[in-house]
Amino acid sequence: MATNDHTDFPPGPPHGGGAGGLGDTGRRGDTGGRGDAGGRGDAGGWGEARGWRGADEQDGASSWADRTRLVLRPVAVPTLLGLFGLFAATLMVGSHLAGWWGNAGSPLVLFPFVLIFGGVAQFLAGMWAYTARDGLATVVHGTWGAFWFAWGLYQLFVVTGNLPLVVGPSFEALGFWFIPLAMITLTCTAAALGRGLGLTAVLACLMVASTLAAAGYISGTSWPETTAGWLFVFAAAFAWYTASAMLLESSHRRTILPTFRWSRQADLPGGQDDVYPVEYSGLRPGAGVRR
């Protein structure tokens, strides 16, 4: 982030443009600057050829750069936390929805884990992705973090007796939750194709699973819900693998597991593709940005 610093000029002599003052009459001088040549004068700091507005465009750009400060706030990749949070919540709920374990009351035990890890942690990752200027990660983790937070909050209301526990395949209200979720995830899937197959596989499974969950809950049919549970588990597995590959690449500064990006060089174990830090002189080691 670049900010423009206000420069406080030291006061010059009370008279005489040649010494960098305002001129004999207290004005800015004949040339519109602060000295004989529009600058601070011989002893004023910028010299005769480098005035308040600059002798030419090059000097003007240079003077602007001299008064500009670059402020960096290094951040880790927010998608790492977001994908791991998505993996944990989606695996637990998806495996239960697929009928692998539990009963109708199991979501009441799951909701604290899903609410905090899949909801709060993932939503925070989405907000940090916003500051990292990653629009896709912001939408994905913001949307799914908000969804899992709402799901956990609903189960909390059931536990406290404020909402009834719905048992059975038919749950129209919950089914309509999945309709906008599937539509947003469809758009994100198309956007993820520009990056690679790892995140695309995660989002594609989530999109189809959300569509089937909506159809199952609205129609009261059990098989779409069961199939959606399996697809949620597949999405969780892809999310875990993608996040693990990204974390290992970030830590080792080289590819350990294939990331399935479109760059062949980056996808090969040991390869590198824009994962080196860009550091600036005058800053502490590690204070930079990652391309």
C-alpha positions in Angstrom: 0.0 0.0 0.0 1.5 3.3 -1.1 0.7 6.5 0.8 1.7 10.1 0.1 3.6 11.6 3.0 3.1 15.3 3.8 6.5 16.9 3.7 7.1 19.8 6.1 9.5 22.2 4.6 11.9 24.0 6.9 11.4 27.8 6.9 13.7 29.8 4.7 15.1 33.3 5.3 12.4 36.0 5.5 13.6 37.8 2.3 15.3 36.9 -1.0 14.3 34.3 -3.5 17.9 33.3 -4.0 18.1 31.7 -0.5 14.9 29.8 -0.9 12.4 32.2 0.7 9.2 33.6 -0.7 10.9 36.6 -2.5 11.3 40.2 -1.5 7.6 40.9 -1.5 6.6 37.7 0.3 5.2 36.1 -2.8 6.4 32.9 -4.4 8.8 34.5 -6.9 8.6 35.4 -10.5 8.6 31.8 -11.7 5.8 30.6 -9.4 8.1 28.5 -7.3 9.7 29.1 -3.9 13.0 30.5 -5.2 14.6 32.0 -8.3 14.0 28.8 -10.3 10.8 27.7 -8.6 12.6 25.6 -6.1 13.9 26.1 -2.5 17.0 28.0 -3.7 20.6 27.0 -3.4 20.4 26.3 0.3 16.8 25.3 0.5 17.1 21.6 -0.1 15.9 20.7 -3.6 18.2 22.9 -5.7 17.5 25.2 -8.5 16.5 22.6 -11.2 14.1 20.7 -8.9 11.2 23.0 -8.0 7.9 22.6 -6.3 6.3 21.5 -9.5 9.5 20.1 -11.1 11.5 21.4 -14.0 10.0 18.7 -16.2 7.8 15.6 -15.9 10.8 13.4 -15.0 11.8 15.6 -12.2 8.1 15.8 -11.1 7.8 12.0 -11.1 11.1 11.7 -9.2 10.0 14.2 -6.6 6.7 12.4 -6.1 8.6 9.2 -5.6 10.8 10.8 -3.0 7.7 11.8 -1.1 6.0 8.4 -1.4 6.2 5.7 1.2 5.6 2.0 0.6 4.0 0.2 3.5 3.9 -3.7 3.5 1.8 -6.0 5.7 2.9 -9.5 4.9 0.2 -12.1 5.3 0.2 -15.9 4.9 -2.1 -17.5 2.3 -5.6 -17.3 3.8 -6.8 -20.2 1.6 -4.8 -22.6 3.8 -7.0 -22.1 6.8 -10.1 -21.8 4.7 -9.6 -25.1 3.0 -8.8 -26.9 6.2 -11.8 -25.5 7.9 -13.9 -26.5 4.9 -12.5 -30.0 4.9 -13.2 -30.6 8.6 -16.8 -29.3 8.6 -17.8 -30.8 5.3 -16.3 -34.2 6.1 -18.2 -34.5 9.4 -21.5 -33.4 8.1 -21.2 -35.1 4.7 -20.3 -38.5 6.3 -23.3 -38.3 8.6 -25.5 -37.3 5.7 -24.3 -40.2 3.7 -25.3 -42.6 6.5 -21.8 -43.6 7.6 -22.5 -43.1 11.3 -24.8 -41.5 13.9 -28.5 -40.9 14.1 -31.0 -38.0 13.8 -29.6 -36.4 16.9 -25.9 -36.4 15.9 -26.0 -32.9 14.4 -26.6 -31.6 17.9 -23.2 -32.9 18.9 -21.5 -31.8 15.7 -22.7 -28.2 15.8 -20.0 -26.7 18.1 -17.2 -28.1 15.9 -18.9 -27.1 12.6 -19.8 -23.6 14.0 -16.3 -22.7 15.1 -14.0 -24.5 12.6 -16.1 -24.6 9.5 -17.9 -21.3 10.2 -15.9 -18.8 12.2 -12.4 -19.9 11.1 -13.3 -20.2 7.5 -15.2 -16.9 7.4 -12.1 -15.2 9.0 -10.0 -16.8 6.2 -12.3 -15.2 3.7 -11.9 -11.8 5.2 -8.1 -12.2 5.3 -8.3 -13.2 1.7 -10.0 -9.9 1.0 -7.1 -8.0 2.4 -4.8 -10.2 0.3 -6.7 -9.2 -2.8 -7.8 -12.7 -3.5 -11.4 -12.3 -4.8 -12.1 -16.0 -5.4 -10.9 -17.1 -1.9 -12.9 -14.2 -0.4 -16.2 -15.4 -2.0 -15.6 -19.2 -1.5 -14.6 -19.0 2.2 -16.9 -16.1 3.0 -19.9 -18.0 1.5 -19.2 -21.4 2.9 -18.0 -20.0 6.2 -21.3 -18.1 6.6 -23.2 -21.2 5.6 -21.6 -23.5 8.2 -21.9 -20.8 10.8 -25.7 -20.6 10.1 -26.0 -24.4 10.1 -24.3 -24.6 13.5 -26.4 -21.7 14.8 -29.6 -23.5 13.7 -28.5 -26.6 15.6 -27.8 -24.4 18.7 -31.3 -23.1 18.5 -32.6 -26.7 18.4 -30.6 -27.6 21.5 -31.9 -24.6 23.4 -35.5 -25.4 22.4 -36.1 -22.2 20.3 -36.5 -24.3 17.1 -37.9 -27.8 16.5 -35.8 -30.7 15.5 -36.8 -31.8 12.0 -36.5 -35.6 11.6 -37.0 -37.2 8.1 -35.9 -36.5 4.6 -38.3 -33.6 4.0 -37.0 -30.2 5.1 -38.0 -27.6 2.6 -36.6 -24.6 4.5 -33.2 -26.2 4.7 -33.4 -27.2 1.1 -33.8 -23.6 -0.1 -30.6 -22.8 1.8 -28.7 -24.9 -0.7 -30.1 -23.2 -3.8 -28.2 -19.9 -3.6 -25.2 -21.8 -2.2 -25.1 -24.0 -5.3 -25.5 -21.0 -7.6 -22.6 -19.1 -6.0 -20.4 -22.2 -5.9 -21.1 -22.8 -9.7 -19.7 -19.3 -10.4 -16.7 -19.9 -8.2 -16.1 -23.2 -10.0 -15.9 -21.4 -13.3 -13.6 -18.9 -11.9 -11.3 -21.5 -10.3 -10.7 -23.0 -13.8 -8.4 -20.2 -14.4 -6.1 -21.3 -11.6 -6.0 -25.1 -11.8 -7.8 -28.4 -11.1 -7.2 -28.6 -7.4 -9.7 -25.9 -6.2 -11.9 -26.6 -9.2 -12.5 -30.2 -8.1 -13.4 -29.0 -4.5 -15.9 -26.5 -5.8 -17.4 -28.8 -8.4 -18.1 -31.4 -5.8 -19.6 -28.8 -3.5 -21.8 -27.4 -6.3 -23.3 -30.8 -7.3 -23.7 -31.8 -3.7 -25.5 -28.6 -2.8 -27.8 -29.1 -5.8 -28.7 -32.7 -4.8 -29.1 -31.6 -1.2 -31.6 -28.9 -2.2 -33.5 -31.4 -4.4 -33.6 -34.0 -1.7 -34.7 -31.8 1.2 -37.4 -30.1 -0.9 -38.8 -33.2 -2.5 -38.4 -35.4 0.6 -36.4 -38.0 -1.3 -33.6 -39.8 0.5 -31.3 -40.8 -2.3 -30.3 -37.3 -3.3 -29.4 -36.5 0.3 -27.3 -39.6 0.5 -25.5 -38.9 -2.8 -25.0 -35.3 -1.6 -23.3 -36.7 1.5 -20.9 -38.7 -0.5 -20.0 -35.8 -2.7 -19.5 -33.6 0.4 -16.9 -36.2 1.5 -15.2 -36.2 -1.9 -15.1 -32.4 -1.7 -13.6 -32.6 1.8 -10.9 -35.0 0.5 -10.0 -32.7 -2.4 -9.9 -29.7 0.0 -7.5 -31.5 2.4 -5.2 -32.5 -0.5 -5.2 -29.1 -2.1 -4.5 -27.3 1.2 -1.8 -29.8 2.1 -0.1 -29.4 -1.2 -0.2 -25.6 -0.9 1.1 -25.7 2.7 4.0 -27.9 1.8 4.9 -25.8 -1.2 4.8 -22.6 1.0 7.0 -24.1 3.7 9.6 -25.8 1.5 9.6 -23.1 -1.3 9.2 -25.9 -3.9 6.5 -28.3 -5.0 6.2 -31.4 -2.8 2.8 -32.7 -3.9 1.4 -31.9 -7.3 -0.8 -28.8 -7.1 -2.6 -29.5 -10.4 -2.0 -25.9 -11.6 -1.9 -25.3 -15.3 1.9 -24.6 -15.1 3.7 -27.8 -15.9 6.9 -26.6 -14.2 5.1 -25.7 -11.0 3.2 -29.0 -10.9 6.3 -31.3 -10.9 7.7 -32.2 -7.5 10.7 -30.0 -6.9 9.5 -27.3 -9.3 9.0 -23.7 -8.6 6.6 -21.1 -10.0 6.4 -17.7 -8.5 6.7 -18.9 -4.9 9.8 -16.9 -4.1 9.5 -13.9 -1.8 10.0 -10.4 -3.2 11.9 -8.4 -0.6 12.8 -4.7 -0.6 16.0 -3.1 0.6 15.8 -1.5 4.0 13.3 -3.9 5.4 13.7 -6.6 7.9 14.3 -10.1 6.4 11.0 -11.7 5.4 9.1 -8.5 5.2 8.0 -8.6 1.6 5.3 -9.9 -0.6 4.8 -13.2 -2.3 4.0 -13.3 -6.0 
